[in-house]
Amino acid sequence: MIGLEGISSKKKIVMGIALVVLIGIALLIKVGGSAAAKLAEQMLAHQNIVDGQITYDHIGSGMAGDVEIRDLTWKAPNGAVKAEVPLVTLTVNFFDVLRKGAGTGSVSNVVLNKPHFYGVYEEGKGLDILDLVRFAHRKGVPNEREGTIVPTKFRGLVEIKDGLLDLESNGKKVNLTKISTQSAFKQYPLIRSSATARKDDCDLVVNMDYKDGAAKVTGEAKNTAAADLLALYPDLKQITLTGGSVPSMKLAASKDDKGWHMQLDGRAEKLAGKVFGWDLTEGVAEFTATRDEALIRTMDAKVNGMPVSTQGKITSGRGTPLPPGFDLTFKSDAFRTQAVSEGMALHDAALKVVGRVSGSALEPKLDGSFTADKVQAGILPLTQVKGGFELNAGKLVLKDAEAKLAGGNVSVDGFVGMENRDYRFRVRAFQVDAAMLTQNKLTGLLTIRVNLLGRNRADSCEGAGFFSLPAKGRFFYESDGREASGEVRLLEGDILVKDAVMTTRNAQMKLDRSKYAIEVVPHDDSYAEIRLGDVISSSWF
C-alpha cells in the first residue's frame, strides 16, 4: 500500500482540490436540499391547485437530492378523502432555490408514486375530482377575476405512476388500475397530457390538450366490456348486456363553456343479454355513442334464436325531464314463430318480419308486419300469409292477419302475452276447396273455425272448433273394390287440438240418403283422408 508520503506534492494539491469540490457539492446538496424541502413545505401550505386540505407525514431530501413528500393525503372540503399518495417526488433546481428563493418555477418534475384516487361521478354534475381541481376561475372562489386562468410558473412535467382510481358512477363501483400519466407544462397555458389505465381486461390510452378552460381529448380503449357502455344510459332498463366486448373503440371528447362532450365509435362483438325480455345472442354491432344518443349503424344478432338485423338510435334523455327514447327499425328474413312463444311452432315455417321500436323507456311502442309465401299448419297449407302486429298493454296483438287456404280465405286475430308468452288466437276459414285438402276425394267448399291457446312450452297448443260443408258436395270412395261416389248432403264435425296435434270428434257425413260416422285422418301433414264408419241413420230423402 502506498502512503501519502509516496505521493508527489503536485498530486496532493490536485487531490485536495477534488476533496474540496466534493465537500462543496455535498454541502450544496444538503443546503439546497434543505431549501428545496422548505420550498415544498411553503408550496403545500399555500397551495391553490385543489379545493380542500392537503396533509403529509414528512418532507425530506432523497438520495439524488430530490424532495420527497411521504404519505400525502388530499381531502375535499366535505372531509372525503380524494387521494392518498405514499410518495411524491419533486425535482428542484437547487441553484434557483439558493439564488432567488424560488417558487413553482424552480420545480422541473413532480412524480406521484402509486397514488390512490377516490372519485364520484353524478349525472348532471360530472366527476368531483375534476371539479375540485382549479384549472380555471369558478364562481364562488375568492381572489380570482372572472374569465381568467389561475397562472402558474411551473413549466415542468407532472407524472403519475401505477395509480388507482376507485370511482362511484351513478351508484355503481368502477375501478381503474395501472394508471400512468404525464402532463407537460412546457407550453403553458397549453397543457399536454397523456395517460394509460386498465379496467378489468380493458386497456385505455388517452391524449389531452388543455388551454384556457377548453380541452380536446383523443384516445382508444381496447377490449371494453359491452356492458360498460350502457353506463352512459343509466335509465335504460329494457336492454341489459351480460356478454360481449368492443375490441377497439375510438374516443373523442372536448370541453367548452357548455361542459364536456364525448363521442365513442366502435364495433361490438359477441353481444349477449336481454332486449325487452327477449334473449339476445351472437350480436355484432357498429355504433357511435354520445352522452345524448347512441346511433346503431348496423346490428346483427339472434333474438330468441332468430336472426334479426337492427338499426336506428336510442336517446338518453340526459339533461331533459324525458326518459330514454327509441327510434329503431328491425327486420328478419327467417323468423320462426316459436321465437315469440315456444308453443307456436309451425314446422319450419319462416316469416319475413319488418318492424319498428319507438316511444320511450316508460312507454315503448313496437309494431310491424310479416309475410310468408307458405306456412304449413298441420295438414293446412297456408299461402300468401301476411299481417301486422303491435305491442299494446303488454300484449303482442295481431292486426289484419290473413292467408289463403286451398283457394279460400283465412283470418286470424289474437295476442301473445309478453310476460309469460302465453297466447290466444281465433282462426276463421271460409270457401276452402275440400278437394285440395283430400286429394280430390271430397268436393265442395268448407268452413273452419278454431280457437287456440297455448303457453311458452313446446307442444302446449290446445284448442277446439268445428268444420262444415255448408253447400252440397261430392265424395269419391272405394266400395267392394270398386270406385264409387255419392252426393254429400251434410258434412260437419268438431275439431280438437291437444298437445299441438289436431284431430276431429263427432264427425259425420250424410252421403246420399245415409248418414255415416266418419274419421278424418291426416297423412304426413300433406292431405286428409276421410274414412267412412258405421251408418248412423238413413232417410228416404
C-alpha positions, 0 to 999 in steps of 0.5 A: 500500500502506498502512503501519502508520503509516496505521493508527489506534492503536485498530486496532493494539491490536485487531490485536495482540490477534488476533496474540496469540490466534493465537500462543496457539492455535498454541502450544496446538496444538503443546503439546497436540499434543505431549501428545496424541502422548505420550498415544498413545505411553503408550496403545500401550505399555500397551495391553490391547485385543489379545493380542500386540505392537503396533509403529509407525514414528512418532507425530506431530501432523497438520495439524488437530492430530490424532495420527497413528500411521504404519505400525502393525503388530499381531502375535499372540503366535505372531509372525503378523502380524494387521494392518498399518495405514499410518495411524491417526488419533486425535482428542484433546481437547487441553484434557483432555490439558493439564488432567488428563493424560488417558487413553482418555477424552480420545480422541473418534475413532480412524480406521484408514486402509486397514488390512490384516487377516490372519485364520484361521478353524478349525472348532471354534475360530472366527476368531483375530482375534476371539479375540485381541481382549479384549472380555471376561475369558478364562481364562488372562489375568492381572489380570482377575476372572472374569465381568467386562468389561475397562472402558474410558473411551473413549466415542468412535467407532472407524472403519475405512476401505477395509480388507482382510481376507485370511482362511484358512477351513478351508484355503481363501483368502477375501478381503474388500475395501472394508471400512468400519466404525464402532463407537460407544462412546457407550453403553458397555458397549453397543457399536454397530457397523456395517460394509460389505465386498465379496467378489468381486461380493458386497456385505455390510452388517452391524449389531452390538450388543455388551454384556457378552460377548453380541452380536446381529448383523443384516445382508444380503449381496447377490449371494453366490456359491452356492458360498460357502455350502457353506463352512459344510459343509466335509465335504460332498463329494457336492454341489459348486456351480460356478454360481449366486448368492443375490441377497439373503440375510438374516443373523442371528447372536448370541453367548452363553456357548455361542459364536456362532450364525448363521442365513442365509435366502435364495433361490438362483438359477441353481444349477449343479454336481454332486449325487452325480455327477449334473449339476445345472442351472437350480436355484432354491432357498429355504433357511435355513442354520445352522452345524448344518443347512441346511433346503431349503424348496423346490428346483427344478432339472434333474438330468441334464436332468430336472426334479426338485423337492427338499426336506428338510435336510442336517446338518453334523455340526459339533461331533459325531464324525458326518459330514454327514447327509441327510434329503431327499425328491425327486420328478419328474413327467417323468423320462426314463430316459436321465437315469440312463444315456444308453443307456436311452432309451425314446422319450419315455417319462416316469416319475413318480419319488418318492424319498428321500436319507438316511444320511450323507456316508460312507454315503448311502442313496437309494431310491424308486419310479416309475410310468408309465401307458405306456412304449413299448419298441420295438414293446412297449407297456408299461402300468401300469409301476411299481417301486422302486429303491435305491442299494446298493454303488454300484449303482442296483438295481431292486426289484419292477419290473413292467408289463403287456404286451398283457394279460400280465405283465412283470418286470424286475430289474437295476442301473445302475452309478453310476460309469460308468452302465453297466447290466444288466437281465433282462426276463421276459414271460409270457401276452402276447396275440400278437394285440395285438402283430400286429394280430390276425394271430397268436393265442395267448399268448407268452413273452419273455425278454431280457437287456440291457446297455448303457453311458452312450452313446446307442444302446449297448443290446445284448442277446439272448433268445428268444420262444415260443408255448408253447400252440397258436395261430392265424395269419391270412395272405394266400395267392394273394390270398386270406385264409387261416389255419392252426393254429400248432403251434410258434412260437419264435425268438431275439431280438437287440438291437444298437445299441438296435434289436431284431430276431429270428434263427432264427425259425420257425413250424410252421403246420399240418403245415409248418414255415416260416422266418419274419421278424418285422418291426416297423412304426413301433414300433406292431405286428409283422408276421410274414412267412412264408419258405421251408418248412423241413420238413413232417410228416404230423402 
